């Protein structure tokens, strides 16, 4: 990896309360279980941890609250050597996610923003031309958009994971080098109505036309697709996994892709690297499972 390349993640930091259930509840339904786990999470923190575990020099920018949850929220990042100097402390609750995971690994999630609402791009350090800024949609969008502009103005590249789903303006798109989305998020980002019969291919091409440098469409068990310029779509097959929990898979994909790009991999190779890592994360419970449980043989 180029020693001068860093991954700087600006985003959410949470504690995840994870309950395993036989099946997910329907509207108005109560489901009982016997246990839950309190685990560090948040899309930003998950992505930073994945980048660090994939060898990137990583810095996390964001905020935690004064409710005593900060040490839990930051524990795995600290253990992985992520630079936390840009994480601010604010009065009030930390970010919290309440997650139900069924026997097949599917989930339902409620996110309480807490301190994440106070995250500001002023937390960001100076960025260099070889740096990669990674963002998502769990903090204030105005701050995220300003962070994109600041990064591009300083010569850095921007990877934006448009999750949770969020519509992007033409000005927003012009600041993004690599946009990562699933099919639902892609529709929202491109500004299409969900009911309109538009294919993911058309949506991805529309984003490219609007100024996004490249689009990575994540397809779960079907792998991922890469749209780049006028080139034909590149499909990257999924990697077989014994799925236990899909909660952190998307974030693991984003962080691993950022680390691969920081290491100098071409984007198609980085997508394949990210696919392999995300498959491993699906096999364990929690978005930030300790590294010892992820130490499996060569991909």
N, C-alpha and C positions, 0 to 999 in steps of 0.2 A: 504494500500500500504506500502511496505517496505520503511521506511523513507530514507534509504541509496540508493535506486534505483533512477536513473535519466534517462531522455531521452535527449540525446544531438543530435541535428539536425545540420548537416553540409551541407549547400546547398544554393540554390538561394533565393534571396529576390527581389521582383518586385513590380511595380505598374501596375495594370491591367486596361486597358481601355476597358470597356465592352459595346458593342452596341447590343441592342435587335432588331432582324429583323424577318420578317414573314418567310423567308426561307434563307438558306445559298446560297451565289453566286456560280455560276459555273465558270470555267476557263475564264478569260477575261471579266467577267460580273460585272457590278456595281449595288449594291443594296442600296436603300436609307432608312434611318430611321430618326426619329425626335429627338433622345436623346442618350446619353451615360453616363456611370458612371466611375469615377476614383476611383478604389478600391485597397487596399493592396493585394498583391498576391505573386507569386513565389512558386514553388513546395516545396522548403525547408521551407519557412515561413509558408505556408499553413499546412504543416505536423507538424511543431512545435506548431502552434496554436491549431490544433486538439488534440495533445498530452496534452497540458495544459488544454484545456477545458474538457478533460476526466480525469483530476485529477493528471497528472504526474508532478513531478518537472522537469521543462524543460529549457534547455539552447539552444540558437540559435547561430551558428557560421557562418559567411559569411561577405558580404561587401555591402555597399551602396555608391552612388556617391555624388558629391558635387553640383548637379543640383537642389537642393531644394526639391527633391522627397522623400528623406529619411524619414522625419516625417510622410508622408502618408504611406510609405511602412512599417514602424515599429509601427504604431499607435495601431493596434489590438493586436500585440504581447505584447506591453507594457501594455495595458489594462488588458490582461490576466495573467500578472505576469511572462511572460517569461524572463529569464535572458538574457540580451542583451550585457553583457560585452565582449563577444567574437565577436561582430559585428564591423568590421573595416570600416573606412571612407577612400575613395580614390578619387582622382581628376577625373572628368569626369561624364558621365551620370550614373544614376542608372539603374538597370534592368527594362525592360518594356515589357509587353505583350499586344498585340492588339487582342481582342477576339470578335467574332461575335457569338451570341446565337440565334437560331431560335425558333419558337413557340413551338416546341416539346422538347426543352431543349438540342438539339445537338449543337455542337460548331465547329468553326474553329479558330485556334490560331497561331499567329506569335509572336515569342519571340525574343527580343533584349537583348543580354547578359549584356551589359554595365558593371557595377561594379562587376557583378558575375564572370567575367573572372579573377578578381584579388583576388578572395577568395582563401585562402591557408590553408592547414592543420595546419600551425603554429598558426592559430587563435584558435585551439582547446585547451581546458584545459586538465589537467591530467585526465585520465579516470580510474574508479575503476571496480572491478570484477562484481559488480551488475549493472553497467551502460549499457545502450543500445544506440549505435550510429546508427543514421538514416541518410541515404544518398540517392541521386537520381542522374540523369544525366544532370542537367542544369548548372553545373559548370565544370571546367577543370577536365577531367578524371584522369590525373596523380595525381592531388591533392587528388581526392576522393580515388583512389587506395592506396595512401600513408596513408590516414586517416584510411582505413580499416586495414592495416598492423599495424599501431600504436595502434589502438583500441584492436586488437587481442593480440598484444604483451603486453598490459597492463591488459589483462584478461577480457576486455569488450566484449559484443556481438554485432554483426553487422546485421542490417536490411537494405537491399538495394532494393530500388524501381527502377527497370531498365527502367525508363521513363525520357526523350524520349528514344526510343529503341537504344540499344547499345550492340554490341557483346562482350562477356566476354571470357577471356582466362582461361585455367585451373588454373593458378595461382590466377586470380581474384576470381574464384568460390570458391577456398579453403578458402578464407577469409570471406565468407558470411554465417552467421547462418540462416537467413531467407531472401529469395528472393521473391519479390512481383512483378508480371507482369500481363498485360493482354495478350490475345492470340498473338497479333502481336509482342509485346515486348518479349514474351517468345520465339518465333521463332528466333528473332534476337539474344537474349542472348545465346541461345543454339547453334548458329552458323549454323543453317540450312538455305538453300536457300528458299525464300518464295514460289517459284514454285514447290518445292519438296513436294510430297504427304506424309507428316509426321504428325501424330496426335499430339495434345497438350499433350496427355498422354505420348507418346514416348519422346517428347521434355522435359517434366518435369522430367521424369525418367533419361534422359541423363544428366541433370543438377545435379541430386542427385549423379549419378555415378561419375561425374566429381569433386564432393567435396562440393557442396552446402548442407547445413544442412537440409533445408526444403524449399519447393516451395509453394507459395500461388498464385494461378491463379485466377484473378478477371474476372468475366464473366458478368458484368453489370446487366441487369435485370434477369439473370439466377443465380445470387449469386456468390459463390466462391468455389474453390476446393483446398484442402490441400493435398500435397504430402509430406510424411515424412518417410524416411527409407524404409523398406520393407512392411510397412503397406498398406492396401487397400486405395485407394483415398477416402477422406472424402469430400462429397459435402455439402455445407452450403447454404440453400435456400436464395433467395433474400427477402428483406422486402418490402412490398407494399409502394409506395410513389406517391404523386402527383408531378411529375417531372416538375420543372421550368428551372433548369440550372444544367447540369452535370459537369460543369467546374472543381469544386473542389472536386468531389466525390472520385476520386482515392486518392487524397492527404489526405482527411478526413479519408479514410479507413486506410491508412498507419499510420497516427498519432494516431488514436484510437487503432490500433493493438499494436503499441509500448507502449502506456500507459497501456494497459491491461497486456502486458507481464511484464512491470515494476512493476505492482501491484501484480504480482505473478500468474496470470491466466495461465492455460495450453494453448498451442498454438491453439488447436481446439476451446476452449472457446473464446480466443482472436479474432479469425477469425469471430466468430458469433457476438461478441461485435462490431467489426469494421464494419461488414455488416449493423448492425442496425444504427450506427451513420452515415455512408455514405448515407443511405437512407434519413435521416433527412436533410442532407446538400443539397441533390438534390431538395428539395422543396423551396429553397430560391435562389435569384440572388446573384452571386458573391462567390468567394472561401473563403472569410473571413467575412461573414455577421455577424454583431454585435450579441453578445450572447443573447440579449433580444429576438431576432427573432428566436432563436433556442431553447427557453425554452418551450418545449412541454411536455405533460404528459409522464409518465413512458413508456419506450420502449415497 
